[in-house]
Amino acid sequence: MKIETLAVHAANEPDPDTGAVAAPIHMSTTYLRAGDGSYPGGYVYGRSENPNRAALETALAQLEGGAGAAAFASGLAAIHAIFQALQPGDHAVVSQDIYHGTQAMLEKVMLRWGLDISFISFDDLNNVRAALHKDTRLVYLETPTNPMMKIIDLAEVITLAHNAGAKVVVDNTLATPVLQRPLGLGADISVHSSTKYFGGHSDVTGGAVIVKSTDEFFARIREEQSLAGAVPSPFDCWLIRRGLATLPLRVGAQAANALRIAEFLSAHPGVNCVHYPGLPDHPGHAIARKQMSPLTPGPSPASGRGGNASKFPGSLPLGAMLSFQVAAGEAAARKVASTTKLFTQATSLGSVESLIEHRASVAGESASTPRDLLRLSVGIEAAEDLIVDLDQALNSV
Ligand SMILES: *Cc1c(COP(=O)(O)O)cnc(C)c1O
């Protein structure tokens, strides 16, 4: 089945007991035990398992083409569980270009815990080749990267890592399985902040680990989930499962909008540089084309979606995140971010409403993000309105 169908139907059947078409929320933390000591419903205790969590995990595994999934209370809890499934002394090769919270968690928690981590640039894959050694168990990366939207060749990284006996983990939050399926390309684990596109409405925090095989490593991730207990609430699982139903629609509309905005910004005199992998002049465009699937265009160009501007032949809606550098510098960039009316100045990404952010002041002083850079998370509003909004903000500086 296609992802649009799975998004609606995976683990989402009418409730056999009541006929309810929308799934009931199972708040119970404990479950009835039968006279013989068994658990007739198959559930024992809320930290270990819950019907809403099980449905979410089944749906996520199907959307991402995995054999299993584990849902967590946040994206960082999911990422943490993967690293805790390693042993102290194990070596991991981690891209420098990752979510700043992941970097901080690895440095502040996992180094102290005894992991050996090489943080390296994946811009040149010879760095990856050189960093791998006999104790390397994991290679961890994001593509597209955030906020520079660089593209890393997944097939090449996977070959290098597997030749060295290491698993590959891809944080697939930005692309979502609608645009990129790392497990299908050979990666072992896909991890997500469900807070972003899965939830899709800026109203629920969550995370997910999805695996190609339910092997011993996944069993340890499961152990982390139930014994460390960073589990999502039944209501949060329900909200995220509900969000998944519209994921392909939302990402399709958002990416089509993002492409139009990227084209608009490319032609704007107040903008120095646009970072969007769907533009043909983006340095990672050819690899992005290879490993990300462009979406079917939206309903019709007349509705403001789909339709490529002829000025940019070959451009594709590869994602709904982009960043750009304001020609007049940092102060002007900050002014633009506080002058938009439809783009809300706030951190986070992936929701139906468009957000704008001066990334360098959020990611911290140590981050290498250019000071004149603004990051956009493009929502589902009409592209025309979003463009008018950006235009008036850019023209104000
Ligand atoms: C937000 C984010 C995370 C962390 O997820 P939380 O749900 O905030 O814990 C990890 N990776 C990426 C790419 C993110 O955008």
The ligand as an SDF file (V2000), in Angstrom:
LIG
                    3D

 15 15  0  0  0  0  0  0  0  0999 V2000
   13.4680   18.4860   17.7570 C   0  0  0  0  0  0  0  0  0  0  0  0
   14.4720   17.5510   17.2530 C   0  0  0  0  0  0  0  0  0  0  0  0
   15.0160   16.5580   18.0850 C   0  0  0  0  0  0  0  0  0  0  0  0
   14.6670   16.4470   19.5540 C   0  0  0  0  0  0  0  0  0  0  0  0
   13.3280   16.0800   19.7320 O   0  0  0  0  0  0  0  0  0  0  0  0
   12.4570   16.4850   21.0330 P   0  0  0  0  0  0  0  0  0  0  0  0
   11.1230   15.9170   20.7260 O   0  0  0  0  0  0  0  0  0  0  0  0
   12.4970   17.9690   21.1560 O   0  0  0  0  0  0  0  0  0  0  0  0
   13.1350   15.8110   22.1910 O   0  0  0  0  0  0  0  0  0  0  0  0
   15.9190   15.6730   17.5280 C   0  0  0  0  0  0  0  0  0  0  0  0
   16.2870   15.7610   16.2330 N   0  0  0  0  0  0  0  0  0  0  0  0
   15.7950   16.7080   15.4170 C   0  0  0  0  0  0  0  0  0  0  0  0
   16.2220   16.7510   13.9980 C   0  0  0  0  0  0  0  0  0  0  0  0
   14.8660   17.6290   15.8960 C   0  0  0  0  0  0  0  0  0  0  0  0
   14.3990   18.5760   15.0740 O   0  0  0  0  0  0  0  0  0  0  0  0
  1  2  1  0
  2  3  1  0
  2 14  2  0
  3  4  1  0
  3 10  2  0
  4  5  1  0
  5  6  1  0
  6  7  2  0
  6  8  1  0
  6  9  1  0
 10 11  1  0
 11 12  2  0
 12 13  1  0
 12 14  1  0
 14 15  1  0
M  END
$$$$
